Amino acid sequence: MSVEVIYYTLVATGLYFMSDWILDRIEVSRGERFKNRSVIFFLIILTLAFISFSLMKYLLLTSEVASQ
């Protein structure tokens, strides 16, 4: 159980930096900053979190079943 907390924390940290990088790339290609930058950042990190945490949950459950 405690290892899962470490996994989720590491992934969340990576998602933060990845979301910031994605937002920067979008703004560079657009040529200007968004007015509601924090809202767009939130939407990006929320989407990535749903996808990655669902995948992690699936992988962790699969590994538990395989080890039994």
N, C-alpha and C positions, 0 to 999 in steps of 0.2 A: 504494500500500500504506500509506503513512504517513497519508494522508487518512482511510483506514478506521479507523485507531487513534483519530484525533480524533473521528470520528463515534461510535464505540462508547463512548468516554470521556464525551462529552457526553450520550449517551442514558443511560448508567449513572448519571450524576449526576442527571439528571431522574427516573430511576426511583427513586432513593433518596428524593428529596423527595416524589414522588407516593405511594410506599408509606407514608411517614410520615403524609401527609395522609389517605390511605384508612384507615389504622389509627386515627388520631385520630377520624375521622368514625364509624367503627364503635363505638369506645369511648364517644363522646358519645351516640350513639343507644342504646347498651346501658346507659349510666348509671354505669359503673364501668370501671376499668382491668382488663385481663386479667392473670392471674397470670404466665403465660408469654408476656409481650408480645414478647420477642425471637424466639420461635419463630414466632409469628403474623406478625411483620414479615418474617421470613425466607421464609415461605411466600408472602406477597404479592409480595415483590420477585422471588422465584424464578419465579413464574408470569408476572409482567410481563416479566421478562428473557427467558424462553423465547419468548414471543410476539413481543416487539419485536425481539430479535436475529434470530429466524427471518425476520421481515419485512424487516429490514435486509439480511440475506444475500441474500434473493430480489431485492430492489430493486437491490443492488449488482451481482449477477450479471446481471440483466436489462439494466442500463445498460452493462455491459462488452460484452455480446453485441450490443447495439444500436449501439455505437460502432465495431464492427469491420466 
